[in-house]
Every structure is written in structure tokens, then in C-alpha cells.
Amino acid sequence: MSSKINHDLRSNAGRTIYMPEYYAGEKGFGNLALPNVYAADDAAALYPRGTKFVAGERVFYYGTYLGQLHNAGTTVSATNGDDLAFKLLLFNAIQSDMTNGLLVRKIANELSIVYQTTVAAARSNNFYSGGWVTGKDTTPADERMFSRYIVEHKYQADGKSVEKIWNESSKSFVDVDLSAYDYVSILELDQPVINNKTSMATTLMQNPWKRIVWQIDTAYAWKRPWFAGACMHNDPTATRHTWFQTYGPMFNPHLEYALGEEGGQMLIGMADGSISARNSNSGTYDRLDDHFPVVGYLLGDSAFPTGSCVTELLPMMFLTLRR
């Protein structure tokens, strides 16, 4: 069973660090030092990914920039960022379907479940830690749904002859023989399971803060699931860690269209991380048609300098992705 970190919340000049729920394989649990969110990326993580930093009304999260992804592609190129400061980057967390036969152990009251035939990309310790496992069994009718947070992921190319799995009912470890399986993944969960598996298809999803990408090529082809936040470092190195703003006042120079033609404009996020006003310029490229989401609104009053609304090429916006 995994160790846990316990600490009090501290506020320093209106700034507070919030640790994510514990998951194995992360560095920096208990690090409450207030960061400089604009600093260069970290080669070694200083905080667990998913750490939340609140500075007044602004909110930031810590994550890993993996590199570039073409709008219709599935392969991430470990390419360094270029002029990404304040640009909206996207999660590239993949939800993998796992058929019934791949889940080889799910026993009532046990804290861990076991898979065979781990997908190739996930064949490493803690690939799925901090992520989720979900499923729907055929029986019993009143307890078919299953979802748990993954605290730890242990991977073995060849199943060990004995794996100790905690049983919450007996308050003891059970010795489980896994020697018949290859590519074994043992997932420790946040809470024990309720029922034995009958016939259960499941999915495995990664922690999205481990996988943040810049979708290049076009602003008009939405392929990724959702925005992580605005990158705070201008030229992040691929596979390194940095801060992403998700809420509050922010400068954003990455414009698909100039802003300010209309007061109080709602802003939509484009597929390449730029922003556009939700007005006649955006045409059908908004959340009502092609699922381009609202990400905030224009913060300044563009009528103040001249008495009428003017074009603004260096806009302040209020970002509303995530508190």
C-alpha cells in the first residue's frame, strides 16, 4: 500500500500551493515553495504533475510539455516549443479500451486489480498512476458500474510468481500467483473493489497533466480532447515540466482574429492554441457547430481610448478553463 503525504495549507501574500491527490512515481510531494511560473522549464520535476498554484484570482497547474502533435496525427514529436508563452496547449491523454479477457483479477475487497497484455506504450512503472480505470460489468444488476483512481501502477514483463495484494476485509495481504501472464500491470486503487469481476470491459486513462502537447498545422481542425491551459514558458523543452495558467486575467497575443470590435466579447479557443472572438469573424468555428469551446472573455474596455470599440492586438483576457 502506498505512502501518503500530509501537510497544512499555507497562504503567503495570497498565494497557495495545493498538492494533487497522491499517486506514485511523482517527485515533489510536500514541496510548498511558491514558484515563479514564468521561469524556464524544469528538467527534473519540482512538483507532482497536477499541482495547483493559486495566486490571487489566477490559477496555474504544473504539467509536462511533450512536444508537437499534428492536428490529425497520433504521434507526438518531441519538438521544443517556439513562441508558446500564453498560448493554449492541449491534453493528449488517451483512454484505452481493455476487453474482458485482459482484466485477469478483480476480487471483492482487494485494493489492486491485475491486467495481462499491457498496451505497448504503457509498459513502464506508473504509466497509469494518477489516472483512472472504468468499467461496466454484466452482473450484478445493481452494482455494475466501476470506476477508481489509480494510485500506483506496477509493470512486469513476466508475471512474478507471487504478488502481494491487500485485502481490506481480512486486513492482510494475499499471495497471488501471476507467473502464467506476460506484460502484467498491477494497479493499486484509491479504494477496494466491491464485487468480483463477471464479464467486464474496462478502459484505462492516463493522468492528463503528464501529457500536454501543442497541436500545430491549423486552427480549424479540432482533434484533441480539451485544453490544459496557457503555457507560461515561451520555449519549453520537450519532455520537461512547466506551469500552465487555467483561470484569471492573462495577456494573450495569439490571435486568429483581432479582438475588440465588440465590447464584452466571449473568446473561443482554436485548435492551434490561438483565440478568436465569438462573433461574425469566427463564422461556424465555435462550440455550437465544430465544438470550439469558450475559453474566456475580453477583459479590457476597447471603447475607452477613442469612444468606440477598436481593434486590440495585445489583449488582456479573463481565462475560464479551470479553477
N, C-alpha and C positions, 0 to 999 in steps of 0.2 A: 504494500500500500504506500502511496506517495506521501512525502512530507509536505506540510503546508506552511505558508508564511503568514505571520500575524504582525500587524503594526497599526498604529493610530494614524488618522488623517491629520495633516498639518497644513495650515494656511499661512503663507508668507507673502505679505503685500498683495493679497487677493489671488494668489497663485497656489494651486494644489495638484499633487500627483495622485492618481488613482491606479493601483495595480489591477490588471485583469484577473479573472478567476484563474487559480493556479493550473498550469499544465507543464508537463515535464519537458526538459530539453532547452529551457529558456534561461538566459543569464539576466541578472539584474533584479530579481525579485527582492523587494525591500529597499531598493535604491530610490530614495525620496529627494535626491538632489534636483533642484529646479534647472531645466535645460535651457540652452539658447537654441530656440527652434530654427534659427537661420544659419546655424553653424554648419560646417562641412559634414558629410555623411560619416557614419561610424563603421569602421571596418569590422570591429567586434561589437556586438550589440551591448548597449549600456543599460537598456531596459527590456523587459519582456515585450514582445510584439503584441500590440493591442493595449499597451499602457496609454492611459488618458491623462492629458495635461490641460488643466483649466486655468486660464489667465483672464480674470475678469469675465467678460461675456464671450471671449474667444475660447474655442475648444480645439485641441490637437490630439492626434493619435500617432503612435510610433509603429512603423512597419518597414518592410523590406522592399526596395525597388529592384525588381528582377531584370528589367530591360524593356525592349520594344516588342510589340506584337502587331503584325499586320491585321487590318480590320477583319478579314475573313479567315485568318490563319489560326492555327492551334499551337504553333511552336514559338516559344519566346526566344528572341535573340538577346543574348547578354550584352547589349549595347548601352554605353553610358548615356545618360540624359544630356540634352542640349537645350538650354534656354527653357527649363521646365519650372522655374520659380513661379508659383501662384497658378500653375496650370493644373487642371483637374485630371488626376490619374485614376485608373480603374482596377478593381479586383479581377484576378484571374483564378479564382478558386473553383475547382472542378468537383462536381457531385458525381461520384462513380456508382453505377448500378452493380450490385452484387447479387447473384442468383442464390436461390435457397441452398444449393449444394455447397457453396463456398463458405457459408457460416456453419462451422462444424461443431461448435459448442456454445450453447446459450442455456444455462441451467438456472432455475429459480433460486434466488438468494445469493448467487455468486456475483462478485464485483467485476469480473472480467469476462469477455467473450472472445472467441477464437475463430479466425478465418484461415483457410488454406488458399493457395494460388493468389497471393497478393499481386495487384497490378504492378507492372514493371517500374513505373515512376515512383511508387510508394515503398520500394524495398530498402528502407532505411529506418533506423530507430527514430521514433517521434515524428514521422512524416505527418501522421494524422492527429497528433496531440494538439489540444486546443480546438479541435474540430468537432464534428457531430456524426453519430450513427443513427439512422432512422429506419423504420420498417413497419410492415403490416403483416401479421400472421393470419393463418386461416382459422385458427381457434385459440382460445375460447372467444365466443362472440362478444363478450363484454370487456375484454382486455386485449384486443388485437393490436392496438397501436403501440409503437415502441419508439422512443427517442431518448438518447442520452448524450451528454457532453463527454468527450474523450480526454481523460486526464493524462494518460500515458500510452504510448504505442511501442511495443517491443517487437522487433522483427527478427526472424531466424530463417536463414536459407534452408536449413534442415531442422525439422522439429526436434527439440530436445526430448530425451526420453521422459523427463519429469519436469513439469512446470507447476509451481505452487500458485493456486488461485484461491483467493479469500472467499469464505462462505460466511455471510453476515448472520445467518441463523444459528450456526454452530459456533460462531466466533473463533474459527480456526481455518488454517489453510488446507486445501485439498490437493493431493498429488495427482496430476493429470498427465497421462502418457500421450505425447504428441509426436512420437517417433515415426508414425505412419504418414506424416504430412511433410510436404516441402513448401517453401515460401510462406511460412507461417507468420501471421500477425496476431498478437495478443493485445487487446485493447482494454485497459483499465478504465472504468467508467466513473462518473461522479456519484452514482447511486447503484445499488444492486438491481439486477433484473427481477421482474415479478414472476414471470412464467417460463417454463421450458419451451424451447422452440418446437413448433409442429412442422409447418412448412412456410418459411418466411423469406420473402425477398427484401433486401435491405439496400440502403445507399450509404456511402461514406463521403463526407465533405471535409475539405481542408479548412484550417483557420485562414480566413481571407487576408489577415494582416501579414502573413508570410509571403503573399503573392500579389504584388502590386505592379502594374505594367502601364506603359504609355502606348496607347493604340495610335498608330501612325497611319498615313496614307490619305484619309479622307475624314471630313467632319460629318458625313452624311450616311454612314453605314454603321448602325448600332449593332454590335455583336457581343460585347461583354456584359456581365450581369448588373453591375452597379458601380458608382463612383466611390473610391476610397476617400479621396479628399484632395486638396490642393497641395502640391509638393512645395516644401519650404526651402529646399536647396536647389540652386539653379542648375547645376550639372552633376547630379548624383551618379556615383559609380555603380554599375550593375552588380547586384547581389549584396549591396551594402544597405545600411539602415538609416532612416531619417524620419522627420516629422511631417505630418500631413494635417492641414487645417480642415476642419469639418463644419465649423459654425462660427458666426460672428463677423464683424467688419473685416474686410480684406480688399487689398488692391488686386485687380486682375487686368493685365494688359492683353490677354489672349482673346481677341475679339473676332468672331466670324462676321459680325456686322457692328458698325459703330453704334454706341449707345447714347441715349439722351434725347432722342427725337420726341419721346413722350415721357411725361412725368410719371413717377411711381412704377417704372417698368418691372415686370416679372422677367427673370432671366432663366434661360434653359441651357443645359449642358449639352454640348455637341460631342460626337464620338471621338474626336481627336483631343478633347480636353479643353477646347475653347468654349466661350459663352456667346450667347446671342439673346437679343430681346425677343420676348414672345409678342410679336406684332406682325405687321404686313411683310416685313423683311424675311421673317423666318418661314413664311409660307406654311407648308404642311409639316415642317420639321419641328414638331412639338409633341408633347406627351399624348395629345388627343389622336394623333394619327400614327406616327412612327416611333412612339414611345421615348422620345427625347424628354427627359424629366426636368421639372422645375427645380433649380438649384439655389434660388435666392432672389434678391431684387436689388435694383439700383439704389444705392444709399444716399447719394448726393442730390441736391436740388439743381437740376441743369438749367432752370429758368433764372436763377438768381443773378448771374453775371450780366445778362442782357435784357431781361424781362420776358424772354420767351425761351422755350426749350431748345437747347443747342446740342450738337454732336459732341460726345465726350470720348476721347481716345485713350484716356488714362483713368478709367472709372474706379471708384470705390464701390464695392458691393457688400451686401449682407448675405453671407453664405448660410444655407439652412439644410445641410446634408444630414448632420447627426450631432446630437447634444452630448 
